[in-house]
Amino acid sequence: MSAAENRFMTEERVMMREVAREFTMNEVLPVANELDPVQGEIPGSLRDKLADMGYFGIRLPEEYGGSGLGCFEYCLIAEQLARGWMSVASLIARGNGTLMIDLLNEDQRRAILPRVARGEYLAAMSLSEPDTGSDLASISCRAERDGDEWVITGNKYWCTFADGADYIVLFARTAPPPDGKRRHLGISTFLIDKERGKLPDGVHGSDIPKIGYFGWKTWELAFDGFRLPLDAQIGEEGKAFYALAKGLDEARAHTAARSIGLAQGALEDATAYAQERMQFGKPIGEFQAIRFKLAHMASEIEAARQLLYFVCDRIDQGERCDKEASMVKYFASEMSERVTSEALQILGGAGYTKLHAVERYWRDARLTKIFEGTSEIQLRIISDHLLGKPAG
């Protein structure tokens, strides 16, 4: 263990990482290699195994049936799972979102969170819209009171797991923004209870044809006079944006962990291939060009990992680190695309087939530069910290 790792990696964390890696190599990777090439969905049996490992309750307090662990442990496990299949590393976020802890009242926490920790009640997030991507304050989906019900009208986009989840967390506007500088006000959160395996009754949708992130479907949803009881609104009305913003640092750290896991998988596969592939009478790993590629890839991965450890430690200490969280999200996702692309190059034509997992790592790495805030959004946040916000 390196000196840098000694600072962060306790014996318990090392063991947790190794257990997660063994689980990934034995339970996740074989399923990914079988199902991703045919765009199959994560099977219920694997979801059950994740629940048995306690991976849906990592971040939930012990009093609600969770493990009560920190962002560090969460990202440690997520990195290993992403080494097998990024979609599985993302699936555990459907139970570990600290957003729900903040939005629910105490009675709701005691009723809902133990089920979440057991993997029995998992979420889909319905936030983005056809005209709302990085600018979340521009949400236009409306929720209007009608007697003892809310009436929801509008379209949502990029709602992954809308069919497979047990409930959907919907963000909708319950009041117009007070002025142009406070467009984030007036957005509220709703819990839509539903049957696992189908969309909510009365909600129409179509799955979006993606180039990756297989294992589950991503949906466009249409709410046309969809009704919910008044108590479906959770959290403080009109102030959902604050609850959402509170969890952004951890969400970006989680994306960085997934990026690193993808890159690590690509590095390991490329290294193994370089030792086996013979050209000009010797393994290609004996050619300096390949050796230097692998060395550069490994260096970039470790740099991203150490930055992630630093950010996770600060989050767990309760320190504000939005700049550093944006840095690690930006650096790790950009690194992941470079590293997975280089791995594909090392495999050559074989890498451009579905016979090897490298093409999956490459496709999924491309997404990490987009979701949880694009690379451009992260650069904007970082530059604002350095220079102040631009005038106007």
DARAVEN-V798583 format. One record per backbone hydrogen bond with DSSP energy under -0.5 kcal/mol. NH is the residue of the N-H (numbers start at 1). CO is the residue of the C=O. If there is no record, write none. Layout:
NH:CO / NH:CO
This chain:
6:2 / 7:3 / 8:4 / 8:5 / 9:5 / 10:8 / 14:10 / 15:11 / 16:12 / 17:13 / 18:14 / 19:15 / 20:16 / 21:17 / 22:18 / 23:19 / 24:20 / 25:21 / 26:22 / 27:23 / 28:23 / 28:24 / 29:24 / 32:28 / 33:29 / 34:30 / 35:31 / 36:32 / 38:35 / 39:36 / 40:35 / 42:215 / 46:43 / 47:43 / 48:44 / 49:45 / 50:46 / 51:47 / 52:48 / 53:49 / 54:51 / 55:50 / 57:54 / 60:57 / 64:61 / 65:62 / 66:61 / 67:57 / 68:57 / 68:60 / 69:58 / 74:70 / 75:71 / 76:72 / 77:73 / 78:74 / 79:75 / 80:76 / 81:77 / 82:78 / 83:79 / 84:80 / 84:81 / 85:81 / 88:85 / 89:85 / 90:86 / 91:87 / 92:88 / 93:90 / 94:91 / 95:92 / 96:92 / 97:93 / 100:97 / 101:97 / 102:98 / 103:99 / 104:100 / 109:105 / 110:106 / 111:107 / 112:108 / 113:109 / 114:109 / 115:112 / 116:112 / 117:113 / 118:114 / 119:116 / 120:115 / 121:115 / 123:94 / 124:167 / 126:124 / 126:169 / 127:125 / 129:132 / 132:129 / 136:134 / 138:135 / 139:136 / 142:153 / 143:173 / 144:151 / 146:149 / 149:146 / 150:228 / 151:144 / 152:150 / 152:226 / 153:142 / 154:223 / 156:221 / 157:128 / 159:219 / 160:158 / 161:217 / 162:159 / 165:161 / 166:122 / 167:122 / 168:192 / 169:124 / 170:168 / 170:190 / 171:126 / 172:170 / 172:188 / 173:141 / 174:172 / 174:186 / 175:186 / 178:182 / 182:179 / 183:180 / 185:182 / 186:238 / 187:184 / 187:238 / 188:172 / 189:234 / 190:170 / 191:232 / 192:168 / 192:190 / 193:191 / 194:166 / 197:163 / 198:163 / 198:195 / 203:200 / 204:222 / 206:220 / 208:218 / 210:208 / 219:159 / 220:206 / 221:156 / 222:204 / 223:154 / 224:222 / 225:152 / 225:223 / 226:152 / 228:150 / 230:148 / 232:229 / 233:230 / 234:189 / 234:232 / 235:103 / 239:236 / 240:187 / 242:239 / 243:239 / 244:240 / 245:241 / 246:242 / 247:243 / 247:244 / 248:245 / 251:247 / 252:248 / 253:249 / 254:250 / 255:251 / 256:252 / 257:253 / 258:254 / 259:255 / 260:256 / 261:257 / 262:258 / 263:259 / 264:260 / 265:261 / 266:262 / 267:263 / 268:264 / 269:265 / 270:266 / 271:267 / 272:268 / 273:269 / 274:270 / 275:271 / 276:272 / 276:273 / 277:273 / 279:282 / 282:279 / 284:277 / 285:274 / 286:283 / 287:284 / 290:287 / 291:287 / 292:288 / 293:289 / 294:290 / 295:291 / 296:292 / 297:293 / 298:294 / 299:295 / 300:296 / 301:297 / 302:298 / 303:299 / 304:300 / 305:301 / 306:302 / 307:303 / 308:304 / 309:305 / 310:306 / 311:307 / 312:308 / 313:309 / 314:310 / 315:311 / 316:312 / 317:313 / 318:315 / 319:314 / 325:321 / 326:322 / 327:323 / 328:324 / 329:325 / 330:326 / 331:327 / 332:328 / 333:329 / 334:330 / 335:331 / 336:332 / 337:333 / 338:334 / 339:335 / 340:336 / 341:337 / 342:338 / 343:339 / 344:340 / 345:341 / 346:342 / 347:343 / 348:344 / 350:347 / 351:348 / 352:348 / 352:349 / 353:350 / 356:353 / 359:356 / 360:357 / 361:357 / 362:358 / 363:359 / 364:360 / 365:361 / 366:362 / 367:363 / 367:364 / 368:364 / 369:365 / 369:366 / 370:367 / 371:367 / 373:370 / 375:369 / 378:374 / 379:375 / 380:376 / 381:377 / 382:378 / 383:379 / 384:380 / 385:381 / 386:382 / 387:383 / 388:384
